[in-house]
Amino acid sequence: MAGAPRSDIDLAIGVTHAPYLRVIDAMAADKLAVIFAGHTHGGQVRLPLPGGSRALTTNCDLPTWRARGLTRVASEPWLHVSAGMGTSPFARIRVASPPEVSLVTLTSI
């Protein structure tokens, strides 16, 4: 993406519209701590299941279990995907995927 963060920076954050795996991999290579993304609409149409719901699609190559919320896989940066407020222009509905606006507070460890 932009290269590794400078050594005098304590925290490097990535922002991308769509969390394609190649973008996440590139940002991970740049040693970012967290990535913020959208695009998935939280799965937009989800199957309501006991204990939660499951996205049918992410509109990118991100696994459906990562369609919304905060996740981390192995040594990747944290990934926060917001379901956002809108819908796809091809399907202007949401099922079991309420719109959201995320407020994230970062604190030092």
N, CA and C of each residue as an Amber inpcrd file, in Angstrom:
protein
   327
   0.8470000  -1.1630000   0.0000000   0.0000000   0.0000000   0.0000000
   0.8990000   1.2350000   0.0000000   1.2130000   1.7310000   1.1800000
   2.0210000   2.9410000   1.2510000   3.3950000   2.6770000   1.8270000
   3.7110000   1.4550000   2.1420000   4.9810000   1.1380000   2.7700000
   4.8320000   1.0860000   4.2730000   5.8060000   0.5180000   4.9070000
   5.7690000   0.3600000   6.3630000   5.7010000   1.7190000   7.0490000
   5.0180000   1.7950000   8.2060000   4.9390000   3.0630000   8.9200000
   6.3100000   3.5100000   9.4160000   6.4350000   4.7950000   9.6140000
   7.6880000   5.3430000  10.1300000   7.9280000   4.8510000  11.5480000
   9.1780000   4.7530000  11.9280000   9.5250000   4.2260000  13.2530000
   9.1520000   5.1800000  14.3870000   8.9140000   6.4550000  14.0810000
   8.5640000   7.4150000  15.1290000   7.0500000   7.4930000  15.3750000
   6.2830000   6.6180000  14.7440000   4.8330000   6.6060000  14.9160000
   4.4490000   5.4390000  15.8220000   3.6140000   5.7190000  16.8180000
   3.2060000   4.6910000  17.7740000   2.0890000   3.7920000  17.2560000
   1.2310000   4.3270000  16.4050000   0.0750000   3.5700000  15.9470000
  -0.1970000   3.8750000  14.4820000  -0.2990000   2.8310000  13.6750000
  -0.6270000   2.9940000  12.2560000  -1.9840000   2.3470000  12.0020000
  -2.8920000   3.1210000  11.4020000  -4.2630000   2.6850000  11.1520000
  -4.5160000   2.6880000   9.6530000  -5.1990000   1.6460000   9.1840000
  -5.5680000   1.5710000   7.7750000  -7.0590000   1.7970000   7.5910000
  -7.4210000   2.4330000   6.4930000  -8.8230000   2.6520000   6.1490000
  -9.0080000   2.2490000   4.6960000 -10.0080000   1.4190000   4.4420000
 -10.3220000   1.0160000   3.0780000 -11.8300000   0.9020000   2.9440000
 -12.3290000   1.2180000   1.7750000 -13.7710000   1.0590000   1.5710000
 -14.1410000  -0.4200000   1.5920000 -13.4710000  -1.2070000   0.7640000
 -13.8070000  -2.6290000   0.6260000 -12.6820000  -3.4930000   1.1920000
 -13.0000000  -4.4010000   2.1090000 -11.9700000  -5.2260000   2.7430000
 -11.6000000  -6.4730000   1.9310000 -11.1290000  -6.2530000   0.7160000
 -10.6500000  -7.3890000  -0.0810000  -9.4270000  -7.9840000   0.6070000
  -9.2720000  -9.2870000   0.5200000  -8.1610000  -9.9620000   1.1990000
  -6.8100000  -9.4340000   0.7450000  -6.6550000  -9.0960000  -0.5300000
  -5.3720000  -8.5590000  -1.0070000  -5.0570000  -7.2150000  -0.3400000
  -6.0840000  -6.4320000  -0.0440000  -5.8890000  -5.1500000   0.6390000
  -5.4980000  -5.3970000   2.0950000  -6.1900000  -6.3140000   2.7520000
  -5.8510000  -6.6560000   4.1380000  -4.4310000  -7.2030000   4.2130000
  -4.0650000  -8.0790000   3.2790000  -2.7060000  -8.6380000   3.2580000
  -1.6610000  -7.5450000   3.0670000  -1.9240000  -6.5980000   2.1650000
  -0.9690000  -5.5100000   1.9250000  -0.8350000  -4.6240000   3.1600000
  -1.9480000  -4.3390000   3.8070000  -1.8920000  -3.5190000   5.0240000
  -1.2160000  -4.2760000   6.1630000  -1.4310000  -5.5850000   6.2370000
  -0.7450000  -6.3980000   7.2480000   0.7610000  -6.3630000   7.0140000
   1.1750000  -6.4180000   5.7540000   2.6050000  -6.3500000   5.4240000
   3.1950000  -5.0020000   5.8230000   2.3510000  -3.9630000   5.8350000
   2.7950000  -2.6320000   6.2520000   2.7690000  -2.4540000   7.7660000
   2.4420000  -3.5320000   8.5030000   2.4680000  -3.5520000   9.9760000
   1.4500000  -2.6010000  10.6090000   0.2720000  -2.4910000  10.0020000
  -0.7720000  -1.6680000  10.5970000  -1.3840000  -2.3940000  11.7920000
  -1.8450000  -1.6380000  12.7640000  -2.4270000  -2.2270000  13.9730000
  -3.8950000  -2.5760000  13.7870000  -4.6170000  -1.7440000  13.0590000
  -6.0520000  -1.9420000  12.8630000  -6.4520000  -1.4020000  11.4970000
  -7.4570000  -2.0380000  10.9040000  -7.9900000  -1.6130000   9.6110000
  -9.4870000  -1.3810000   9.7840000  -9.9640000  -0.2610000   9.2690000
 -11.3920000   0.0420000   9.2820000 -11.9170000  -0.0560000   7.8600000
 -13.0560000  -0.7340000   7.7030000 -13.6170000  -0.9490000   6.3710000
 -15.1380000  -0.9130000   6.4260000 -15.7260000  -0.9510000   5.2550000
 -17.1840000  -0.9970000   5.1120000 -17.5210000  -1.9430000   3.9750000
 -18.3130000  -1.4930000   3.0320000 -18.6320000  -2.1700000   1.7760000
 -19.5540000  -3.3750000   1.8980000 -19.4760000  -4.1310000   2.9590000
 -20.2090000  -5.4010000   3.0450000 -21.6750000  -5.2190000   3.4340000
 -22.0430000  -4.0560000   3.9530000 -23.3810000  -3.8070000   4.4960000
 -23.7140000  -4.8370000   5.5770000 -22.6800000  -5.3750000   6.2170000
 -22.8670000  -6.3650000   7.2720000 -23.3840000  -7.6950000   6.7630000
 -23.2980000  -7.8860000   5.4700000 -23.8620000  -9.0740000   4.8470000
 -25.1790000  -8.7470000   4.1640000 -25.7990000  -7.6580000   4.5630000
 -27.0460000  -7.1140000   4.0290000 -28.2300000  -8.0660000   4.1520000
 -28.0900000  -9.2730000   3.6650000 -29.1200000 -10.2960000   3.8620000
 -28.4680000 -11.4190000   4.6610000 -28.9680000 -11.6240000   5.8730000
 -28.3890000 -12.6080000   6.7820000 -29.4510000 -13.6250000   7.1740000
 -29.0060000 -14.8170000   7.4640000 -29.9030000 -15.8540000   7.9710000
 -29.9770000 -15.7290000   9.4810000 -31.1600000 -15.4670000  10.0320000
 -31.2700000 -15.4290000  11.4890000 -31.1570000 -16.8480000  12.0520000
 -30.1890000 -17.0600000  12.9070000 -29.9350000 -18.3720000  13.4960000
 -29.8550000 -18.2430000  15.0100000 -30.0770000 -19.3210000  15.7400000
 -29.9070000 -19.2570000  17.1970000 -28.4880000 -18.7930000  17.5440000
 -28.3850000 -17.8170000  18.4150000 -27.0860000 -17.3110000  18.8210000
 -26.5220000 -16.2480000  17.8980000 -27.2520000 -15.8480000  16.8820000
 -26.7700000 -14.8170000  15.9720000 -27.3000000 -15.0270000  14.5740000
 -26.6760000 -14.3720000  13.6330000 -27.0940000 -14.5200000  12.2490000
 -25.8710000 -14.7430000  11.3800000 -26.0920000 -15.2270000  10.1740000
 -24.9820000 -15.5130000   9.2690000 -25.1990000 -14.7910000   7.9460000
 -24.1680000 -14.0760000   7.5050000 -24.2410000 -13.3570000   6.2330000
 -24.2430000 -14.3350000   5.0670000 -25.0100000 -14.0000000   4.0420000
 -25.0150000 -14.8130000   2.8280000 -23.8990000 -14.3990000   1.8790000
 -23.5120000 -13.1210000   1.9390000 -22.4630000 -12.6090000   1.0580000
 -21.7670000 -11.4350000   1.7260000 -20.5830000 -11.0980000   1.2220000
 -19.8780000  -9.9050000   1.6990000 -19.6450000  -8.9060000   0.5720000
 -20.0010000  -9.2590000  -0.6400000 -19.7660000  -8.4190000  -1.8210000
 -18.2810000  -8.2000000  -2.0950000 -17.4500000  -9.0700000  -1.5460000
 -16.0150000  -9.0870000  -1.8200000 -15.5280000 -10.4800000  -1.4260000
 -14.2250000 -10.7000000  -1.4070000 -13.7230000 -12.0460000  -1.1030000
 -13.4990000 -12.2960000   0.3910000 -13.9610000 -11.4070000   1.2290000
 -13.8680000 -11.5820000   2.6750000 -14.8180000 -12.7020000   3.1000000
 -14.3880000 -13.6070000   3.9830000 -15.2950000 -14.6650000   4.4450000
 -16.5490000 -14.0710000   5.1030000 -17.6660000 -14.7460000   4.9490000
 -18.9350000 -14.2040000   5.4460000 -18.9630000 -14.0170000   6.9610000
 -18.1870000 -14.7990000   7.7090000 -18.1940000 -14.6310000   9.1670000
 -17.5140000 -13.3330000   9.5870000 -16.8380000 -12.6550000   8.6470000
 -16.1980000 -11.3740000   8.9460000 -16.9530000 -10.1960000   8.3290000
 -18.2180000 -10.3920000   7.9630000 -18.9940000  -9.3700000   7.2530000
 -19.2740000  -8.1250000   8.0830000 -19.2110000  -8.2420000   9.4030000
 -19.4170000  -7.0690000  10.2590000 -18.7160000  -7.2960000  11.5910000
 -18.3260000  -6.2020000  12.2180000 -17.7400000  -6.3070000  13.5470000
 -16.2200000  -6.3410000  13.5490000 -15.6730000  -6.6430000  14.7080000
 -14.2300000  -6.6510000  14.9450000 -13.7270000  -8.0860000  14.9600000
 -12.7730000  -8.3820000  14.0850000 -12.2010000  -9.7280000  14.0100000
 -10.6910000  -9.6310000  13.8370000 -10.0530000 -10.7510000  14.1120000
  -8.6030000 -10.8430000  13.8920000  -8.2710000 -12.2900000  13.5780000
  -7.4410000 -12.4840000  12.5790000  -7.0080000 -13.8220000  12.1880000
  -5.4940000 -13.8760000  12.3160000  -5.0050000 -14.8180000  13.0960000
  -3.5600000 -15.0570000  13.2710000  -2.8270000 -13.7480000  13.5440000
  -1.8290000 -13.4340000  12.7320000  -1.0150000 -12.2390000  12.9680000
  -1.4970000 -11.0340000  12.1610000  -2.6760000 -11.1320000  11.5570000
  -3.2260000  -9.9870000  10.8220000  -3.5350000  -8.8420000  11.7840000
  -3.6440000  -7.6310000  11.2330000  -4.1410000  -6.5320000  12.0670000
  -5.6010000  -6.7920000  12.4500000  -6.0760000  -6.1200000  13.4800000
  -7.4970000  -6.1470000  13.7880000  -8.2430000  -5.5620000  12.5950000
  -9.4040000  -6.1140000  12.2910000 -10.2400000  -5.6200000  11.1930000
 -11.6150000  -5.2870000  11.7460000 -12.0120000  -4.0290000  11.5910000
 -13.3730000  -3.6360000  11.9740000 -14.1440000  -3.3000000  10.7030000
 -15.2030000  -4.0800000  10.4490000 -16.0550000  -3.8490000   9.2810000
 -17.3930000  -3.3150000   9.7800000 -17.7270000  -2.1110000   9.3640000
 -19.0050000  -1.5170000   9.7340000 -20.0660000  -1.9210000   8.7210000
 -21.2490000  -2.2610000   9.2180000 -22.3720000  -2.5920000   8.3320000
 -22.8960000  -1.3510000   7.6220000 -22.5740000  -0.1790000   8.1390000
 -22.9790000   1.0600000   7.4900000 -24.4840000   1.2850000   7.5030000
 -24.9030000   2.2780000   6.7470000 -26.3080000   2.6910000   6.7410000
 -27.0450000   2.3230000   5.4600000 -26.3220000   2.0520000   4.3990000
 -26.9620000   1.8880000   3.0960000 -27.2180000   0.4500000   2.7000000
 -27.5240000   0.2930000   1.4280000 -27.7410000  -1.0180000   0.8270000
 -27.0860000  -1.0300000  -0.5440000 -26.9510000  -2.1890000  -1.1000000
 -26.4580000  -2.3130000  -2.4630000 -27.4950000  -1.7300000  -3.4170000
 -27.0560000  -1.0700000  -4.4830000 -28.0340000  -0.5580000  -5.4510000
 -28.7760000  -1.6820000  -6.1780000 -28.2670000  -2.8890000  -6.0850000
 -28.8890000  -4.0270000  -6.7680000 -29.9390000  -4.7240000  -5.8990000
 -29.8880000  -4.4970000  -4.5960000 -30.8620000  -5.0940000  -3.6710000
 -31.0670000  -4.1080000  -2.5290000 -32.0550000  -3.2930000  -2.6220000
 -32.2650000  -2.2170000  -1.6490000 -33.0520000  -2.6830000  -0.4220000
 -32.6330000  -3.8170000   0.1290000 -33.2540000  -4.3490000   1.3380000
 -32.1680000  -4.8000000   2.3060000 -32.5520000  -4.9510000   3.5570000
 -31.7050000  -5.5740000   4.5740000 -32.5600000  -6.6050000   5.2930000
 -31.9740000  -7.7500000   5.5670000 -32.6610000  -8.7900000   6.3220000
 -31.7220000  -9.2510000   7.4330000 -32.1400000  -9.0810000   8.6850000
 -31.3460000  -9.4810000   9.8530000 -29.9570000  -8.8450000   9.8580000
 -29.8310000  -7.6880000   9.2370000 -28.5690000  -6.9440000   9.2100000
 -28.8830000  -5.4640000   9.4050000 -29.1370000  -5.0610000  10.6460000
 -29.5320000  -3.6770000  10.8790000 -28.4270000  -2.6960000  10.5020000
 -28.8140000  -1.5090000  10.0200000 -27.8080000  -0.4930000   9.7190000
 -27.0990000  -0.0630000  11.0030000 -25.8680000   0.4060000  10.8500000
 -25.1170000   0.8480000  12.0280000 -24.1250000   1.9380000  11.6510000
 -23.8080000   2.7370000  12.6330000 -22.7000000   3.6800000  12.5600000
 -21.7830000   3.2920000  13.7090000 -20.5230000   3.0750000  13.4240000
 -19.5810000   2.6140000  14.4510000 -18.8720000   3.7850000  15.1100000
 -18.7600000   3.7090000  16.4100000 -17.9370000   4.6300000  17.1820000
 -16.8840000   3.7720000  17.8560000 -15.6400000   3.9700000  17.4830000
 -14.5480000   3.1410000  17.9890000 -13.6290000   4.0130000  18.8360000
 -13.3390000   3.5530000  20.0300000 -12.4060000   4.2430000  20.9120000
 -11.1340000   3.4130000  20.9970000 -10.0210000   4.0120000  20.6480000
  -8.7290000   3.3320000  20.7200000  -8.0290000   3.7370000  22.0100000
  -7.5270000   2.7570000  22.7300000  -6.7780000   3.0330000  23.9530000
  -5.4440000   2.2990000  23.8920000  -4.4870000   2.7880000  24.6180000
  -3.1840000   2.1170000  24.6410000  -3.2470000   0.9080000  25.5640000
  -2.3630000  -0.0350000  25.3110000  -2.3410000  -1.2380000  26.1370000
  -1.2660000  -1.0950000  27.1880000
